[in-house]
């Protein structure tokens, strides 16, 4: 029965009953009938004063007396006289104090005395009936609404807890926890699938040896690690390593993301942890892999919002399961994260995650191996050099290298080829680094020339500082990410591998960054420098502030370190909350001045170098406008040819 049935069967009959029989809800007024008789029958009404009324009562001429509700008037009904067609009525204005005297006289003479009720018109009376009715209906409706809300809420909860109910997953569905626990898997990936650092391969092989020959290690007095933490940037193969370890050791494998433990209701995440380890104990030997463990393993008590009881209880349960009173023999927990710095210290102590394996971005040799792994099912032309591709992809992760090979294959298939050539790989590399190139360039020649001047400013300075940097490409092709042109260069591989960046190297990178603005300044003047240098200024300011604030490369602030500039600082708070007043105003002012002076110096040096080679710039700009892009080698050939002719 819905609310419409209730309204039809209860509310409408009640309204009809009240409307047809109003006397059951309120009394009918006598005054109304009396007045209606007097008016409708056109009775004659005579006015008497008080004394005349008393005389008429005493002489027996009055048959009935009616006191009006306010006791301010009395209507006297006179006895009928034979032969008269009309019955006489009189009205007398009185005060309430004389009521008793009149009643005494009427009682003595046995005259009918009636005190009339308040007179109510038809319209007013029906208004009162309607008000009473709708008041009752309103209360009834509110009660039915509350009842319906409670009933539907109960039904909603029951539906969410039913399996295969066809609805969306609901945050309140907490009863059936078992369905959220991942099932046992059998990994079929070997460690040979991991093409990366030999040291990482050795670490993982040792873990497999622990699991296979646990008795040997126990006899030697060694304890098998209870947990292994894989830490490294995204896409470096942490999940692949976990699956490979389980496969090599012949263990069951359970994979879950830490965010699946986080629920709305406190205690649900902890219950899932218990179910997870119970499932692992029933399927020994077993490896539990928890991806993105920082979702539940963050430092406790950190942050502004302290409503984190659910996450903390989940973390506490995980800590207890890993190193508590339970029997975890034959169970190994492997976790992955790219934010080890935010993890709780209790999670990292020995007995929990005993071993930390750092999985870094691959170096050149590792990239070469990864490219060969992802090239096994592809055919390449003779001009493809994977060693060169490995050199060009500095900073790429394994996942990005796989994506690069896939994009190159797509470019080849787009042309109807099954063989991948060097152009396909270069196009795929440009797409991943720069963005998708626009095929339809609607810019006019003036805009193209300005962009060419800007990009040649960067490229020529990168060529000038060839002791540190290797120029790869300069282009005026427009991309869908908003860039009108781009220049690609990077440090030589030996510098990148060592990680030893000097002040001279970083300062020259700063000069290259300011090269685009400097070139526009030379060709167009100070008043006509475009917005193309906006991103350059952002990068230059960021680099200069890090050089002074983090690397101790300032002149006066040579030993200064600013924690607020570090990208890894304040992992829980926003920049505005994390910044604190640790430094005096004079130190801040000195810091800002040094950063500004360093940028100004780099800008002046860029203008000086470009101004000295203005003729060379004109030649390169013309080549770039004609060809749209130049490789690093083509750029060098143009300059060297110009020097020969000079």
N, C-alpha and C positions, 0 to 999 in steps of 0.2 A: 504493500500500500504506500503510494507516494503522497506528497503534500496536497496534490490536487484532489485525490480521493478523500482525504481528511476534510478538506474545505467543503466538498460537495455534500458529504454525509453528516457533518457536524455544524459547520458555521452557517451555511445557507438555511437549513431547517430552523436553527435557533433564531435567525433574523426574521424568518416568516412568522414564527410563533409569536415573537415579541411584537411584530407589526400588527398582526390581526387581533391580538388580545392584549392591548396596552394596559387594561385594568389589572392585569396580573403583575404588572411591574410598578404601577403607581395608582393612587386612588383618584376616582373621578370627582371633580369639584361640584358641590351643590350650587354654589354661586353662579356657575356657568349655566346651569339649567334654568335657574330663576331669572337671570338676566335675559336669557334667550326667550323665555315665555313672555316676559314683559315687553320685549322689543318686537318679537314676531307677531304677537296677538294684539299689539297696539293698545295695551292697557293704559288707562289714564293714571297719571302720577300727580299727586297733590303734595305740596310742601306744608308740613306742620312744624310749629315750634315745639319746644320741649314740653311746656305746660299743656298745650292742646293735645299732644300725644298721650300724656298721663290721663287727661280728662276722657279721651276716647276709650282708653283701656278700662277706666273705672266704670264708664257707662255701658260697657259690653259691646261696643261697636267694632272692636278689633278681633280678628280671628287668629292671626299669627303675627309674630314679630321676628324679623331677621336682622341680626347684627352683622354688619360688614366686617371683614377681617381686621381692619385697623381700628375698629370700635369708634369710628368718627361719624358714622351714619347708621340710621335704623330705618329699615323698610317695613311698613305696617300693612298687612293684608286685611282689608275690611271685610266684614261679613256680607254675603250676597243679599241683596234686597229684591224682592219679587217685582217682576216687571222691568228690571234693568238689564240691558244687553251686555254691559261691560262690568267687569269686576274692578273695584277701585283699589289703588295702591297709593300709599303716601310715603314720603321720605322726610326724615328729620335729622338735621345736623346736630350732633352731640359731642361731648368730650368723654373720654374713657372713665372719668371719675363718677359720672352719673349712671354708669351701666348697672351698678348694684341696685339703685333706686328703681330703674325700669324693670329689672328682673324681679324685684320684690313685688311690684304691682302686677306683673303678668302671672306670677305664681299665685298670687291671691285670687285673681280672676280666672285662673285656669286657661290662660292664653298660651298657645304653643310658642315656645321660644327656641330659636335656632341661631347658633353662631356659625357663620359661613366660613369656608376655607378660601385660600388665595385663589383668585381668578387667573386662569391660564388660557391663552388663546390656542386655537388649533395648531397654528404654525409653531408657536413656542413649545407646545407640548410635544409635537413630533420632532422638533429639534432636540428636546431632552431625551426622547426615546432613542433617536439616532446616536447621540453622544454616549448614552449608556451602552448601546449595542456595540459601537465601534471600540469603546474602551475594553469591553469583554473580548472582542475579536482581536484587538491588539495584543492583549496579554496572552491569548491563546496562540497567536501566531509566533510570538517570541519564544514561548515554551516549545512549540513544535520545531522552530528553527534550531534551538539549542539541542533538542533531542536528535534531529536529523544530522547535525554536525557531529555529534558524538558517535552516532551509528555509522556514518560514512567514514569517520576516522578509524574506527575499529575494523571496518571492512577493508580499508586501504592497507592497514598494517598486515592483515591476514593475507591479502593478495600479494604483497611484496615478499612475504616469507614463503610463498608457494613456489616450487621449482617450475621453470618453463612457463611462467605466467604471461609471456609475450610482451611485457612492459619494459620500460627502461630500468636500468640498474638504479637503485635508490639508496641514498646515503643512510636511510634509517633501517635498511635491511641488514640486521646484525645477527640474526639467529643462526643462519646456516653458514658457519664459518668454514666448514670443511670444503665447500665448493670453491673457496678462494685459495686453497693451498695447492701449489703446483704438483703435478704428478711426477713420478719417477721417470727419468729419461736415460737412454743409453747413448752417450756421446760416441761419435764415429769419426773424430778428427784426431790426427796424430800431430805430434810436436813438429814433425817435418813440414807441416803446412805453415808453420810460423817462419817467415823469412825476415829475420831482424838481427838484433845484436846477439853475438855468440855468447856473451856473458849471461844474458837473460835466458837463453836456451839452456845453459848449464844450470842455472838456478832452478828452472822448472824440471829438468831431468833429475835433479837431486831430490825434489819433492816426490816425484814418481817413485824413486828408489826407496824413500821412507815408507811409502804405502805398500810397496811390493815386498820389501824385506824388513818389516818392522821388528821381527825377532832379532835380526842381526844388530840393529841399532840399540835395542833394549839390552842385549848382552854386553854391548859396549858402554852401557850407562847413559845412552843418549835418549832424550824424549822426542817423540814425534811432534812437530808443530801442531798446535790446535787451530791456528788460523793464519792465513796468508793474505796480506793486503797488497793488491796491485794498484799502484798509483801512477798516473800519467795523463797526458792530454787526451781528449776524445779522439777516437779513431786509430789508436795505436795498437789495438789487438788484445785488450785485456780480457774480454769475453772469450775470444778465441783461445787464449792460453788456458783459461779455466776449463773449457771443454776438452782441450787437448790433454791436460793433466788427468782428468777423470777417465778419458778414453785409454790413455797409456797405462793407467793403474788398474783398469778393469773395474772401476767403482761405479755405482749408481750415481746419477747426477740430478740435482734439483736446482733449478734456476728461478730466481724471483727478483723483482725490483723492490728496493727499500720503500718506495712511495706506496706500495700496496699494503704496508703495515699501518699506514696513517689513516685513522678513521675519525668520525665526528665524536663518537661516544668513548669516554675514557675506559680503558681496559680491553677494548676489542683488539687493538694492535698487539698487546701482550699475549692475549689468547691465541692469536695467529702464530706468534713466535713459538709458543708451547706446542701447538699442533705441528708446526714445521719440524721441530726437532724430534717430536714423537714419531713422525713419519720417517725421518732419517734413521732413527734407532731401530725401527722395524725393517729397514732395508740396508743394513750394514754389509760391506763397506759403502759409505756414501759421502759424496762431496756436495756441500751446500754452497751455491754461488749467489751472493747478494750484490746486485748491481746498484751503483749510485748510493752507496751506504750513507753518504753524508745527509740523505733525506731524513734519517732517524738518528744518525750518530753524531749530530752537531753538539758542540760544547753546551752542557746544561747550564741553565740560568742566564744565558746570553740573550740579548734582544730587548726591545721595548715592550712588546706584547708578551706578558707573562702567562697567557692562557695556553701553556704548552704542556699540560699535565699528561695528555695522551702520548705525545712524542717521548716524554721523559720516562713514562712507565714502560713504553715499548723498548726503549734503550736499556732500562734497568733489567727487563726480562731477558734481553739478548745477552747482556753481560753475565747474568746468572746462568744462562744455558751454556755459554761458552766456557765458563770457569766456575761452576758452582758445585753442588753436591751430586749432580746427575752423572751418569756413566756416559761419557762421550767417546769412548774408545772405538775406533773405526769410523769416526766422523771427522771430516776436515771442512772447515769453513773458509771459503775464499771470497773476498770482497773486493770491489773495484770502486775507485773514486778518482776524480781529478782535483779534489780539494782536501788534501790531507791536512792542511793547516787549520781547518775548521772542526776536525774531529775531536771528540771528547778524549781527554788523556787516559781515562780508565779503559777506553776501548783499545788503546795502542800499547798498553803495558804488556810485558811478558806474561804468558798464560792465556792471553786472548788472541791478539794477532802477533804471534811470535816473530814472523818474518815479513819484512817489507821488500817488495820487488818493484823497483821503479822502471816503468816502461816509457822511455823517452821517445821523442820524434826520431825517426830513422836518420842516420847519417848517410853520406853519399853511397857507401858500399851497401848499406842495408836497403836504400832505395833502389839500387840496381837489382838486388835480389828480389825485392817485392815486385818490381816491374816485370821481371822474368816470370815470376809465378803467375801474374795476371795476364801474361801474354801467351800462355801455353795453348789456348784455344783460338789464337788469332794468327793471321798471316800478314807479314810486313814486307814492304818493298825493300830493295837493297840500300836505299838512301837513309833508312831509319837507323839511328844510332841510340840505343837505349842508355849507353853511358852518358851521352850528351843530355838526354832527357832527365837522367838522374841528377845531373849537375844543374839543370835549369829548375828543378823542383825543390830547391832548398826550403825547408820548413813544412813540406807536405807530410801528412800522416799516411799510414798504410791505406786507410779508407779513401783518402783523397787520391792516392795513386791508382787505386782500383777504379775510381770514378773517372780519372783521366783516361785510362785505357778504354773504358766503356764509351766515353764521349768521342774518342778518336774513331772507334768502330762505327758509331752512329754517323759521324761526318762522312766516312767512307761509303756507308750504305746509302746515304742521302744522294751521293753521286752515282749510285748504281754499281759500286765496286765492292769486291770482297777482300781486296788487299789494301791494307792501311799504309799510307805513305807519310812522309815527314810533314807535309802541309796539313794533313788531317790532325796529327798530333799537336802541331803548333797552334792550329785553330782551337783545338780543345783546351790547350793550355791557356790561351788568351781568354777564352770564355770563363774558365775557372778563376783566373787571377783578376782580370779586368771587368768582365761582364760580357753580355751578348752584344756583338757588333751590329750597328744599324746598316742594313744594305742600302736603304734609300736615304741619302744625305741631302737635305733640303737647304743647307746653309749656303750663303753667298760667298763669293771669293774674298770679300773683306774680312768676314768672320774666320774663314779658313786660314787666311794669312796671319791673323792675330794669334790663333791657336798654334800655328806652326812656329811663330816667334817664341811663344811661351814654352813650348815643349823643347825646342832646340836649346833654349837657355838652360833647362835641366840637363839635357843630354850632353851638351858641350862641356859642362862642368864635371859630369860623371866621367867623360872621356879624359878630361884634364887630370883628374885625380885617379889615374889608372893604376897607381901603386896599391890602392885599396879596393877599388870598385871595378866591376866588369859590366860594361854597358851591353844590354841584351837587345833592346828594341826601343824605337821611338816612333810614335804614330799620331796622326791627326784624325783617325777614325772615331766617329762618335759611338758611344755605347748607351745602352738602355739604363744604366745606373747613374746617368747624368754627366758623365765625363765627356768633355769635348775632344780630348786627346789624352795620351798617356806616354810615360817614359818608364821602361823597366830596366832596373840595374840592381845589383846586389854585391855584397862583399865576396871576396874570394873564399873558396871552400876551406882553406887552412885557417882563415880568420874565424869563420863560423864555427868550425870544429873546436877551436881552442877556446872561444868565448872571451878572449882577451881584447876587449875594445879599448883603445887608447883615447885620450882627450883629442889628439890630433885627428884621428879617424872620425870621431863623432862630430868634431867641429867642421870637418870637410863635408860630412853628410848634411850638416846644417847649411853650409854654403850652397850645396846642390839644391836643397829644398827652397832656398830663396832665389834660385836662378830664374824661375819663370817670371816672378815679379820684376827682377832686375832687368831682364830682357825687354819686357814691356816698357819699363821706365826709360830705357835707352832709345827704343824705337818710336815711342809715342809721347814721351814726356810725363812729368809727374802728374799732371792733371787728367791724363787719359789712361791710367792703369785700370784694367777691368777687374771684375769680381772673380776672375779665374784664379787669382792668388789666394782666395779665401781659405781653401783647404790647406794650402801650403803654409799659411800663417798659423793655422791651428797646429799642424804638425811641428813647425819650428818652435813655437812656444812650449809645446809639450816636451820636446827633446831638450831644449835649453833648461827648463826648470828641473828636469830629471838629472841633467848633467851637474847642476849646481846643488840641488837638494838631495840627491841620492848617491851620486858618484863622487862627490868631493872634488869637482873640477872647476870650482870658482876661484877667483883671484883673492878676494878677502875672506870668503867663506870656504876655505880649502878643506876644513875638517867638519863642515856642517852636514847634518843629515835631517831631512824633513820627513817624518813618518807619514804625513798626510798625502804625500805625492805617490807613495808606493802603491802600486795597483793591488797588491795583496792585503793592504791594510784595511781594517774595519770590515771583516767579512760579514758581520751581522747587521751593521748599521749602514744607512745611506751616508753619502759624503758629508752632507750638512750636519748630521748627528755625530758622525765620527770625528769631525774636525774639532779640535779642542785648542784652547789658548795656552799652548805650551811654550810659545816663543814671544819675546818682547816685541813691541811695535818697531823698535829700531832694527831688530834682526829681520823682521818681515820686510821692512822698507829696504834694507840692504840686499835682501834676497831678490826682491822685485827689480831693483836697479841693476844687479848683476845679470839677471836673466835678460833684461831689456838691452843692456850694453852688449851682451854676447850675440843677440839676434841682430842688432844694428851693425856690429862688426862683420858678421857673416854676410849681411846684405851689401855692405860697402865693398867687401872683397869680391862678391859675385859680380857687382857692377863693374869693378875695375878689370877683372879678367875678361868679361864679355866685351867691354869697350875696347880693350887692346886687340881683340880678335874679331872686330866688327865685319871685316871683309870676308873672313871665313864663315861667319854666321849667315851672311847673305847667300853664299853659295849653297850651304847645307839647307837653308830654308827653301830655296828654289827646288832642290832635289826632293825634299819632303812633300812640297805641294804637288809635285808631278807624280810621285809614286805612292803617296798617302802614308806609307810607312817605310822605315829603313831598319834593317837588322843592325846589331852592334857592329858586325864586321863591315857591312856596307857603309856605315857611318864613318868608321875608321879609314876605309879605303878612300872616301871622298876627301877627307882632311889630308891624308898622306899624299894624295895626288896633287892637291893644291900646293902643298909644301914643296913637292918636287918641281912643279912648274915655276914656283917663285924662285 
